[in-house]
Amino acid sequence: MSENNLPIKLVLPKTTDIVPNAGGGQLKFFGEVTPELKKGITDKFEELLSFYSDVFNENDSIPAVGKITVKPEAIAKSHKPSDLCRNCAIIGSEELNEIYIKVNRKNIQETIEMVKNPPSQKFQANMTAIVDIQPIKPEEKISPTFHSIVQEDFNSIKKVIKLKVFDFEDDFDNAQIWDYVIRKLCSLHFEDKYEIISYGDQLKFLKIEVTSYDDIIKLASINGVKTVGFFQEYSLPQNVFSATEIQTLLDSEYRDSDVTIGIIDGGISDDNPFLKPYIVAREEYVNKVYQNPQHATFIASTIQYGNVLNSISAPAAYRFKFVDIVAIPNSDEDFGSTDSITEDDLMEIIEEVMEKYSSTTKIWNLSLGIENKPCDGSMSDLGVFLDYIQDTYHVQVFVSSGNVNSLPLRNWPPQKDIGEHDRLISPADSVRAITVGSVALFDSADSIVKFNEPSPFSRRGPGANYIVKPDVVDYGGNYSTSYKIDGLGVKGLNSSGKIIEGNGTSYSTPRSLQKYASIYEEMIEPDLLLAKAMLIHSARMNSRELLDEHPDNIKYYGFGIPSADTQDILQCSKDCVTLVFKQKISHGSHLEMYDFPYPKSLIKNNKYIGEIGMTLAYLPPLDQKYGREYCRTNIDVSFGTYSYIDGGKIDYKGQVPLESKWDEKFEAARVKHGFKWSPIKSYYRKLSRGINLEDGWKLRIDLTPRDGLYVPSQEFVLIITIKDSNGNDIYSEITNALRERGYITNNIETKFQVRQRQ
């Protein structure tokens, strides 16, 4: 086997690497427990009791919801007022410093008595964390966007709204509140105007017909109602294309792949001779009169022929099979009749499609987004739905970050006054999905951005909950300063098979999907999570200097641009070794690998040198009830040096990521800037100046669940790459040293490597 064609090593754990966690931290007070504090909290609970008196008078056992706001320094899970809320149970949250609690007359009165006579030190400490306690008022339940639209012009919306009910995390309470809400709907004469829709245990809502703005106010006033909003509507993006006659469409060597890709879009044209042979199934949900195949055809041609059409060097290509889902109607009046599809109808289609095809089709493209639904602190319903779909049917969905379709377009570096104009849009916030933004492939003297810079239209992160979105970027086009495409877009095929040019994250998304599908195809044992980790790891290593020099770039680039060379992703060379740890971590313990064999070739002048890249991917439990705390577990990884000090104690220094001393009082800083609670973490460090020689290296992996959550175990994939720019054979050094330390390592072989041996 060539020295540049070496297998990635899968490292199996040793039982001795599993270490029980130490005990919890110290109790923390955020002020003094004074009579004034007790009275203030008591008064707030009394106000809650008064606000919901009509509800409680009707039925003492009906639950209602209060909102506790805590001090910024009390956001960390260890400081949550769980003892204060022992009777008024915590049932969710929205913002990082907000907590929703379940209240009724009895538990409010019990809590008031406890506040007057605190039963424990922990209860008193909880009291000092409180800023405010409020009921959920009707005006809070109507989204600002929805409120402004209906107030301005009620007739501009379709008269069907979405109503969501609080989840009290208790079957009896939930049955009670749904019965209560339905009875109230009937008393307001909506008995024939509602429908209950649910998907799994994450999405359940009411679809209700309304006739006036007053109806919306009445619905928002019902106890137990969480939000009142509208169903988003989707149609195909409007695109401007430049077409030329196709000459020849030739690839370097390509292989027919066994991998099938699903495209949920406007339909692939049957008139395209280069794509038609690869369509193995089709489902049509759009009437012929509203179909426009241009968008989906361009997407399919990008997957199949994107490299050759855009003169991108890639040593091998695959011809994938397609499942063509015609679900999104035309929006371009110049093309023909226009229509749209509502969010609930789209959800129904996607679930129906997954029921039928997910056993054989594991990779899906969904290049669409909603212009008026930018991602903020909360998850979008479609984003939550896509997470549910991926968990339920074990598939990987690719979504676009969305396009900025109104001026100003973004320059590079970004103009200072652009604000939130370019934030990514729903469903790009899906945690399980791989979200793709766009960078420029071509530039000119008058192009808005240059090669490899974020496209002027590509929407940026972060996503909801400060999670890195987009995950990656790829080539999707550029504009001139006069907003012309010619010569600056990316090339694909139109319905008849002509080469056309277009712009959009719709077209960068299938480029990254093609890379992922190629990784998946090459695996002897295909694994969705491992393929995801490898794609993102490739992007981070491929863009390491770009992101290191300007950390804020992650909002625009995600983790970077994945390599177009699948073999580059799936193989090692003698001077660059990649190790994969695919393991589980259990509640109450952590993994600790002491004496990691850092290569001796990378020790110069008593200092460690080299390059280190590290990517962690896992699938945390998700819960929409908790808003910004949607991801319910956090796995942290640290790779660093240690030394023995007095008494045999160990002094450890995290090197990748470089250990940060976050101000304890700002848990939010760790969430916003330190990837905390993010299911994808990727780091890189070049030891340019070297770091001082110590007694050894240690790899540590920790699992932290949200307060009160028990997680038996959590699977993760960790990829570590160590690189030597001087060309030494560190591959042999590390793999031999791992065996010497008792670790079992297996080759992650690819079909390419098998073919090379034949």
C-alpha positions in Angstrom: 0.0 0.0 0.0 1.3 3.4 -0.9 2.6 5.6 1.9 0.0 8.2 0.8 -2.8 5.6 0.9 -2.8 4.5 4.5 -6.0 3.6 6.4 -7.6 5.7 9.1 -7.3 3.9 12.4 -10.3 3.1 14.6 -9.1 3.0 18.3 -11.0 0.7 20.6 -11.4 1.8 24.3 -9.9 0.1 27.3 -12.0 -0.4 30.4 -9.3 1.4 32.4 -10.0 4.6 30.4 -13.5 4.9 32.1 -13.2 7.0 35.3 -16.1 7.8 37.8 -16.8 11.5 38.1 -15.9 13.4 41.3 -18.6 14.9 43.5 -20.5 18.1 42.8 -19.5 21.7 43.3 -20.1 24.0 46.2 -23.4 25.7 47.0 -23.3 29.3 45.6 -25.2 32.3 46.9 -25.8 35.3 44.6 -26.7 37.7 47.4 -28.0 37.8 50.9 -31.2 36.2 52.1 -32.9 39.2 53.6 -36.5 39.9 54.7 -36.9 42.1 51.7 -35.8 39.3 49.4 -38.3 36.9 51.0 -41.1 39.5 50.7 -40.3 40.3 47.1 -40.4 36.6 46.0 -43.6 36.0 48.1 -45.3 39.0 46.5 -44.4 37.6 43.0 -46.0 34.2 43.8 -49.1 36.0 45.2 -49.4 37.9 41.9 -49.2 34.6 40.1 -52.0 33.3 42.3 -54.1 36.4 41.5 -53.5 36.3 37.8 -54.7 32.7 37.4 -57.5 33.0 40.0 -60.2 32.5 37.4 -58.6 29.3 36.2 -58.0 27.9 39.7 -61.6 28.8 40.7 -62.9 26.8 37.8 -60.7 23.8 38.6 -58.1 23.7 41.4 -56.1 21.0 39.6 -55.7 22.7 36.2 -52.0 23.6 35.7 -50.8 27.1 34.6 -47.4 28.4 33.8 -45.1 30.9 35.5 -41.8 32.3 34.2 -38.8 32.7 36.5 -36.0 35.0 35.4 -32.6 34.3 37.0 -29.5 36.4 37.3 -27.0 36.1 34.4 -24.4 34.5 36.7 -26.9 31.8 37.7 -27.5 30.4 34.2 -25.3 27.3 34.6 -27.3 24.1 35.3 -25.6 23.7 38.7 -27.3 27.0 39.8 -30.8 26.3 38.5 -33.4 26.9 41.3 -34.5 23.3 41.3 -35.0 23.3 45.1 -37.1 26.4 45.1 -39.1 24.7 42.3 -39.6 21.4 44.2 -43.4 22.0 44.2 -43.7 24.2 41.1 -41.9 21.8 38.7 -39.6 23.1 36.0 -41.3 22.3 32.6 -39.1 24.2 30.1 -37.5 27.4 29.1 -36.9 29.8 26.3 -34.0 32.2 26.9 -31.0 31.0 28.8 -31.9 33.0 31.9 -35.7 32.0 31.8 -37.4 29.0 33.4 -41.0 27.9 32.9 -42.7 26.4 36.0 -45.9 24.5 36.5 -48.2 26.2 39.0 -51.6 25.6 40.6 -53.2 27.0 43.7 -51.8 24.4 46.0 -48.2 24.4 44.9 -48.0 28.2 44.8 -49.3 28.3 48.4 -46.8 25.7 49.5 -43.9 27.5 47.8 -44.9 30.8 49.5 -44.7 29.1 52.9 -41.3 27.7 52.1 -40.0 31.1 51.0 -41.1 32.5 54.4 -39.3 29.7 56.2 -36.7 28.3 53.8 -36.2 24.5 54.4 -32.6 24.3 53.4 -29.4 26.1 52.5 -29.9 25.1 48.9 -33.4 26.6 48.9 -32.0 29.9 50.2 -29.2 29.9 47.6 -31.9 29.4 44.9 -33.8 32.4 46.2 -30.7 34.6 45.7 -30.6 33.7 42.0 -34.1 35.0 41.3 -34.7 38.3 39.4 -38.4 38.1 38.6 -41.4 35.7 38.6 -44.3 36.4 36.1 -47.3 34.8 34.6 -47.4 34.1 30.8 -49.5 36.9 29.4 -51.5 36.7 26.2 -49.4 39.3 24.3 -46.3 37.2 24.9 -47.8 34.2 23.1 -48.2 36.0 19.7 -44.9 36.1 17.8 -43.7 39.7 17.0 -43.7 38.9 13.2 -47.2 37.5 13.3 -48.4 40.4 15.5 -47.1 43.1 13.2 -48.5 41.4 10.1 -52.0 40.8 11.4 -52.2 44.2 13.0 -51.2 45.9 9.8 -53.5 43.9 7.5 -55.3 40.8 8.8 -56.5 40.0 5.3 -52.8 39.5 4.2 -52.7 36.2 6.0 -54.4 32.9 5.3 -57.1 32.5 8.0 -55.5 29.3 9.4 -53.2 29.7 12.4 -51.0 27.4 14.5 -51.6 27.2 18.2 -49.2 25.3 20.5 -50.0 24.2 24.1 -47.5 23.9 27.0 -46.1 20.4 27.8 -46.2 19.8 31.5 -44.1 16.7 31.3 -46.8 14.7 33.1 -49.4 12.6 31.3 -52.2 13.5 33.7 -51.5 17.3 33.6 -51.2 17.2 29.8 -54.5 15.3 29.4 -56.1 17.9 31.7 -54.7 21.0 29.9 -55.6 19.6 26.4 -59.1 18.9 27.6 -59.3 22.4 29.1 -58.0 24.1 25.9 -60.4 22.1 23.7 -63.4 23.0 26.0 -62.4 26.7 25.8 -62.2 26.5 22.0 -65.7 25.1 21.9 -67.0 27.8 24.2 -65.5 30.3 21.8 -67.3 28.6 18.9 -64.3 27.0 17.3 -65.6 23.4 17.8 -65.7 22.8 14.0 -62.7 24.9 13.1 -59.7 23.0 14.7 -57.5 20.0 13.9 -54.9 18.4 16.2 -51.6 17.6 14.4 -48.6 15.8 16.0 -45.3 14.3 15.1 -43.5 12.2 17.7 -43.2 13.7 21.2 -41.7 17.0 20.0 -44.4 18.6 17.8 -48.0 18.8 18.6 -50.2 21.7 17.7 -53.7 22.9 16.8 -54.6 24.1 13.3 -57.4 26.6 13.7 -59.5 28.6 11.3 -60.0 32.3 12.4 -62.1 35.1 11.0 -60.7 38.2 12.7 -57.8 39.6 14.7 -60.1 39.4 17.8 -60.1 35.6 17.3 -56.3 35.6 17.7 -56.5 37.6 20.9 -59.1 35.3 22.3 -57.0 32.2 21.5 -53.9 33.7 23.1 -55.9 34.4 26.3 -56.6 30.7 26.9 -54.7 29.3 29.8 -52.2 26.6 28.7 -51.7 28.1 25.2 -48.0 28.6 24.6 -47.8 30.3 21.2 -50.0 31.6 18.5 -48.5 32.0 15.0 -49.0 31.1 11.4 -48.0 28.3 9.1 -45.1 29.1 6.9 -45.6 28.7 3.2 -43.0 27.3 0.8 -42.5 27.6 -2.9 -39.4 27.2 -5.2 -36.8 30.0 -5.1 -36.9 32.3 -8.0 -33.7 32.0 -10.1 -32.1 33.8 -12.9 -30.2 31.5 -15.2 -27.9 32.0 -18.2 -28.1 29.1 -20.6 -25.7 27.8 -23.2 -25.7 24.8 -25.6 -24.1 21.8 -24.1 -21.1 20.5 -25.9 -20.0 17.3 -24.4 -20.4 16.1 -20.8 -17.4 14.0 -19.9 -16.1 13.0 -16.6 -12.9 11.4 -15.5 -13.5 7.9 -14.4 -16.8 7.3 -12.6 -18.5 4.4 -10.9 -22.2 3.7 -10.5 -23.0 4.0 -6.9 -25.3 1.9 -4.8 -26.2 5.0 -2.8 -29.6 6.5 -3.4 -30.2 10.3 -2.8 -33.6 11.7 -2.1 -34.4 15.2 -3.5 -37.5 17.0 -2.0 -38.0 19.9 -4.4 -39.9 20.8 -7.6 -39.1 17.6 -9.5 -36.2 16.5 -11.8 -37.0 17.0 -15.5 -37.7 13.8 -17.6 -36.4 15.8 -20.6 -32.8 15.8 -19.2 -31.1 12.8 -20.8 -28.1 13.0 -18.4 -30.3 12.6 -15.3 -33.3 10.6 -16.4 -31.5 7.2 -16.3 -30.7 7.7 -12.6 -34.2 8.4 -11.3 -35.3 5.2 -9.7 -38.5 6.4 -8.1 -40.8 9.5 -8.1 -43.6 10.8 -6.0 -45.7 13.7 -7.2 -47.6 15.9 -4.8 -47.8 19.0 -7.0 -50.3 19.4 -9.9 -48.6 19.4 -13.3 -49.8 22.9 -13.9 -47.7 24.2 -10.9 -44.6 22.1 -11.5 -41.2 23.8 -12.3 -38.4 21.3 -12.7 -35.6 23.8 -13.2 -34.5 24.1 -9.6 -34.5 20.3 -8.8 -32.8 19.5 -12.1 -29.9 22.0 -11.3 -29.6 20.4 -7.9 -29.5 16.8 -9.3 -27.0 17.8 -12.0 -24.8 19.4 -9.3 -24.7 16.1 -7.4 -24.0 14.1 -10.5 -21.8 16.4 -12.7 -21.0 19.4 -10.5 -17.2 18.9 -10.6 -16.8 18.5 -14.3 -19.2 21.3 -15.2 -17.3 23.7 -13.0 -13.8 22.5 -13.8 -13.2 21.3 -10.3 -10.5 18.7 -10.0 -11.7 15.5 -8.3 -9.9 12.2 -8.9 -13.1 10.1 -9.0 -16.8 10.6 -9.5 -19.9 8.5 -8.6 -23.2 8.3 -10.4 -25.8 8.2 -7.6 -29.5 7.1 -7.9 -32.3 9.5 -7.2 -35.6 9.4 -5.5 -37.5 12.4 -6.9 -40.1 14.0 -4.6 -42.1 16.6 -6.4 -43.4 18.6 -3.4 -42.6 22.3 -3.9 -44.7 24.3 -6.4 -43.5 27.0 -8.8 -43.2 30.6 -7.7 -42.0 32.2 -10.9 -44.8 33.9 -12.9 -42.6 34.0 -16.0 -42.4 30.2 -16.0 -46.1 29.6 -15.4 -48.9 29.3 -12.8 -47.7 29.8 -9.2 -48.6 28.3 -5.9 -47.2 27.5 -2.5 -47.3 24.7 0.1 -48.0 25.2 3.8 -45.7 24.0 6.5 -48.1 21.3 7.8 -48.7 19.9 4.3 -44.9 19.8 3.7 -44.4 17.9 7.0 -47.1 15.4 6.1 -45.4 14.8 2.7 -42.0 14.3 4.2 -43.2 11.8 6.8 -45.1 9.9 4.1 -42.0 9.8 1.9 -39.8 8.6 4.8 -42.1 5.8 5.6 -41.8 4.6 2.1 -38.1 5.2 1.2 -36.0 5.7 4.3 -34.9 2.1 4.5 -33.1 2.4 1.2 -32.5 6.1 0.8 -30.5 7.6 3.7 -29.3 10.9 2.3 -31.8 13.7 1.5 -31.5 17.2 0.0 -34.0 20.0 1.0 -32.9 23.3 -0.6 -35.5 25.7 0.7 -36.1 28.3 3.3 -38.5 31.0 4.5 -37.5 34.6 4.0 -39.5 36.0 6.9 -38.4 33.3 9.4 -34.8 34.2 10.4 -33.3 32.0 13.1 -33.2 33.5 16.5 -33.1 32.0 20.0 -35.8 29.4 19.4 -35.9 26.5 17.1 -38.3 26.7 14.2 -41.0 24.1 14.0 -39.8 22.9 10.6 -36.3 22.6 12.1 -37.6 20.5 15.0 -39.6 18.4 12.6 -36.5 17.6 10.5 -34.7 16.6 13.7 -37.6 14.3 14.5 -37.5 12.8 10.9 -33.8 12.2 11.1 -34.0 10.5 14.5 -37.1 8.4 13.6 -36.0 7.2 10.2 -32.2 7.3 10.6 -31.5 9.5 7.7 -29.2 12.5 7.0 -30.8 15.6 5.6 -28.9 18.5 3.9 -30.5 21.9 4.0 -29.4 25.3 2.6 -28.6 28.2 4.9 -30.9 30.4 2.7 -30.3 33.4 0.3 -30.5 37.1 0.9 -32.9 38.2 -1.8 -33.2 41.9 -0.9 -30.6 44.6 -0.9 -28.1 45.2 0.6 -26.1 42.1 -0.3 -23.1 41.5 2.0 -19.6 42.5 1.1 -16.5 40.9 2.4 -15.5 41.8 5.0 -19.1 42.5 5.9 -20.3 46.1 6.0 -20.8 47.2 9.6 -24.4 48.3 9.2 -25.8 45.1 7.8 -27.2 44.0 11.2 -29.3 40.8 11.2 -30.3 41.2 7.6 -28.3 38.2 6.6 -29.1 35.7 9.4 -29.9 32.2 8.2 -33.6 31.1 7.9 -35.8 28.2 8.8 -35.3 25.2 8.5 -31.5 25.8 8.4 -31.6 25.7 12.2 -32.2 21.9 12.3 -29.6 20.5 14.7 -29.4 17.1 13.0 -29.3 18.4 9.5 -26.1 19.4 7.7 -26.6 23.1 6.8 -24.6 24.4 3.9 -23.8 28.0 3.1 -22.1 29.4 -0.1 -18.7 30.7 -1.1 -17.6 32.1 -4.4 -16.0 29.9 -7.0 -15.3 32.6 -9.5 -14.5 36.3 -9.2 -13.7 39.3 -11.4 -12.5 42.8 -11.2 -16.0 44.0 -10.3 -17.3 41.0 -8.4 -18.7 41.7 -4.9 -16.5 39.1 -3.3 -13.4 37.1 -4.3 -12.7 33.4 -4.7 -13.5 31.4 -1.5 -15.1 34.3 0.2 -18.7 34.0 1.5 -21.1 34.6 -1.3 -22.9 38.0 -1.0 -26.3 36.3 -0.7 -25.3 33.4 1.6 -27.0 33.6 5.0 -24.9 33.3 8.1 -25.1 31.9 11.6 -25.2 31.3 14.4 -28.2 29.0 14.5 -30.7 28.7 17.3 -29.1 28.1 20.6 -25.8 29.5 19.3 -25.0 26.3 17.5 -22.6 26.6 14.6 -24.6 27.0 11.4 -24.0 26.7 8.6 -22.0 23.5 9.3 -20.0 23.8 6.1 -19.9 26.0 3.0 -19.4 25.1 -0.7 -19.4 26.7 -4.1 -22.7 28.5 -4.8 -21.8 31.6 -6.9 -21.1 35.3 -6.8 -22.4 38.6 -8.2 -20.9 41.6 -9.9 -21.3 45.0 -8.2 -24.2 45.6 -10.7 -25.8 42.4 -9.5 -25.1 40.4 -12.7 -24.4 36.7 -12.6 -22.7 36.1 -16.0 -19.4 34.3 -15.5 -19.6 34.4 -11.7 -22.3 31.8 -10.9 -21.9 28.0 -10.7 -22.8 25.8 -13.6 -25.5 23.0 -13.7 -27.9 21.6 -16.2 -31.4 22.8 -17.1 -34.5 20.7 -17.9 -33.4 19.9 -21.5 -29.7 19.2 -20.7 -28.2 22.6 -21.5 -25.5 24.0 -19.3 -26.8 27.0 -17.3 -25.4 29.3 -14.7 -27.0 30.2 -11.4 -26.5 31.4 -7.9 -27.7 30.3 -4.5 -27.2 28.2 -1.4 -29.6 25.8 -3.1 -26.6 24.8 -5.3 -23.8 24.8 -2.7 -25.9 22.4 -0.6 -25.8 19.5 -3.2 -22.1 20.0 -3.6 -21.5 19.2 0.0 -24.1 16.4 -0.1 -22.2 14.9 -3.0 -19.0 14.8 -0.9 -20.9 13.2 2.0 -22.5 10.6 -0.3 -19.1 9.8 -1.7 -17.7 9.2 1.8 -20.8 7.1 2.7 -20.4 5.1 -0.6 -16.7 4.4 0.1 -17.3 3.0 3.6 -17.2 -0.8 3.9 -19.6 -0.4 6.8 -21.6 2.8 6.1 -22.3 5.0 9.1 -24.2 8.3 9.0 -22.7 9.9 12.1 -19.1 8.9 11.2 -19.6 10.2 7.6 -20.9 13.5 9.1 -17.9 13.8 11.4 -15.5 13.1 8.5 -17.1 15.7 6.3 -16.9 18.4 9.0 -13.4 17.3 10.0 -12.3 17.6 6.4 -13.8 21.1 6.2 -12.0 22.2 9.4 -8.6 20.8 8.3 -9.1 22.3 4.8 -9.9 25.7 6.2 -7.7 25.7 9.3 -5.8 28.9 8.8 -8.8 30.8 7.5 -10.7 30.2 10.7 -7.7 30.5 13.0 -6.8 33.9 11.9 -10.4 35.2 12.2 -12.5 33.2 14.6 -15.6 35.3 13.9 -15.5 33.8 10.4 -17.2 30.7 11.7 -20.5 32.5 11.5 -20.1 32.7 7.7 -18.0 29.6 6.9 -19.2 27.2 9.5 -16.3 24.7 9.9 -15.1 25.4 6.4 -15.1 23.9 2.9 -14.8 20.1 2.7 -12.3 18.6 0.4 -13.5 17.6 -3.1 -11.2 14.6 -2.9 -12.9 11.8 -1.1 -9.7 9.8 -0.8 -8.1 12.8 0.9 -10.8 12.6 3.5 -10.7 8.8 4.0 -7.0 8.1 4.0 -3.8 9.0 5.8 -0.3 9.6 4.7 2.9 8.7 6.6 3.2 12.3 7.8 -0.4 12.7 8.7 -2.3 10.3 10.9 -6.0 10.3 11.6 -7.5 8.4 14.5 -11.2 7.7 15.1 -12.8 7.0 18.5 -16.3 5.7 18.1 -17.4 5.0 21.6 -20.0 5.5 24.3 -19.8 7.6 27.4 -22.0 6.8 30.4 -23.8 9.0 32.9 -21.6 9.7 36.0 -18.3 8.9 34.4 -15.8 10.3 31.9 -13.2 8.8 29.5 -9.6 9.5 30.2 -6.7 8.3 28.0 -3.4 9.0 29.7 0.0 8.7 28.1 -1.3 9.3 24.6 1.6 8.6 22.2 2.5 12.0 20.9 5.1 11.3 18.2 8.8 11.8 19.2 9.4 13.2 15.7 7.3 16.2 16.8 9.5 17.1 19.8 12.1 19.7 18.9 14.2 21.7 21.4 12.2 20.3 24.3 9.0 21.5 22.8 6.0 19.8 21.1 5.4 20.9 17.5 3.1 19.9 14.7 -0.6 20.4 13.8 -3.6 19.0 15.6 -7.2 18.9 14.4 -10.0 17.4 16.4 -13.7 17.0 15.6 -16.4 15.6 17.9 -19.9 14.6 16.8 -22.8 13.2 18.8 -26.6 13.0 18.8 -27.8 14.6 22.0 -31.4 14.1 23.2 -33.5 17.1 22.0 -36.5 18.8 23.6 -38.2 21.8 22.1 -39.8 22.7 25.5 -36.4 24.1 26.7 -35.8 26.7 24.0 -32.2 27.6 24.0 -31.5 24.5 26.0 -32.9 22.3 23.2 -29.8 20.1 23.2 -30.1 18.1 26.5 -26.6 16.8 26.8 -23.1 18.2 26.3 -20.0 16.2 25.5 -16.7 18.0 25.9 -13.4 16.9 24.6 -10.0 18.1 25.7 -6.6 17.0 24.4 -3.6 18.4 26.3 -0.4 17.9 28.3 0.1 17.0 31.9 2.9 16.9 34.4 3.4 15.3 37.8 3.7 17.8 40.7 4.2 17.4 44.4 2.4 14.5 46.1 1.9 12.7 42.8 -0.9 15.1 41.7 -1.3 15.8 38.1 -1.3 19.3 36.6 -3.2 19.2 33.3 -3.3 21.9 30.5 -5.8 21.7 27.7 -4.0 22.4 24.4 -6.8 21.6 21.9 -9.0 23.4 22.4 -6.7 25.8 24.1 -7.9 26.0 27.7 -10.1 29.1 28.3 -10.8 30.6 31.7 -14.4 31.6 31.2 -15.9 34.0 33.7 -18.1 31.7 35.8 -20.9 34.2 36.0 -21.4 34.1 32.3 -22.4 30.6 31.3 -23.7 32.3 28.2 -20.2 33.1 27.1 -19.4 29.4 27.0 -22.5 28.7 25.0 -21.9 31.5 22.5 -18.2 31.1 22.0 -17.1 27.8 23.4 -19.4 25.3 21.6 -21.0 24.3 24.9 -24.1 22.1 24.3 -23.3 22.0 20.6 -23.5 18.5 19.1 -20.6 19.3 16.7 -17.3 20.6 17.9 -14.3 21.1 15.8 -10.9 22.5 16.7 -7.5 23.1 15.2 -4.2 24.3 16.5 -0.8 24.7 14.8 2.0 24.5 17.4 4.1 27.1 15.5 6.1 28.2 18.5 5.9 24.8 20.2 4.6 24.1 23.7 6.8 23.1 26.6 7.6 19.4 27.0 5.6 17.8 29.8 5.3 14.3 31.2 2.8 13.2 28.6 -0.5 13.9 26.7 -4.0 13.1 27.8 -7.3 12.8 26.0 -10.4 13.5 28.1 -14.1 13.2 27.2 -16.9 14.4 29.5 -20.7 14.0 29.4 -22.9 16.6 31.1 -26.7 16.2 31.0 -29.0 19.1 31.7 -30.3 19.4 35.3 -32.4 16.5 36.3 -31.9 14.5 33.1 -30.6 10.9 33.3 -28.8 9.6 30.2 -27.7 5.9 30.5 -25.1 6.4 27.8 -24.3 8.6 24.8 -22.5 7.5 21.6 -20.0 9.9 20.0 -17.5 10.0 17.2 -14.2 11.7 17.8 -11.6 12.3 15.0 -8.1 13.4 15.8 -5.6 14.3 13.1 -1.9 14.9 13.9 0.2 16.3 11.0 3.9 16.9 10.5 4.9 19.4 7.9 8.5 18.0 7.8 7.4 14.7 6.3 8.4 12.3 9.2 6.7 9.0 9.4 4.5 9.8 12.4 1.8 7.4 11.2 3.9 4.4 12.1 5.1 6.0 15.3 1.6 6.6 16.6 0.0 3.4 15.5 2.9 1.2 16.9 2.9 3.1 20.2 -0.9 2.6 20.6 -0.4 -1.1 20.2 2.4 -1.1 22.7 0.1 0.6 25.2 -2.5 -2.1 24.9 -4.9 -0.4 22.5 -6.6 -2.4 19.8 -6.7 -0.5 16.5 -8.7 -1.5 13.4 -8.4 -0.1 9.9 -11.3 1.9 8.6 -11.0 0.5 5.2 -12.6 1.9 2.0 -13.7 0.3 -1.2 -10.9 2.3 -2.9 -8.3 0.6 -0.8 -9.8 -2.8 -1.5 -9.7 -2.1 -5.2 -6.1 -1.0 -5.0 -5.2 -4.4 -3.5 -7.0 -6.4 -6.2 
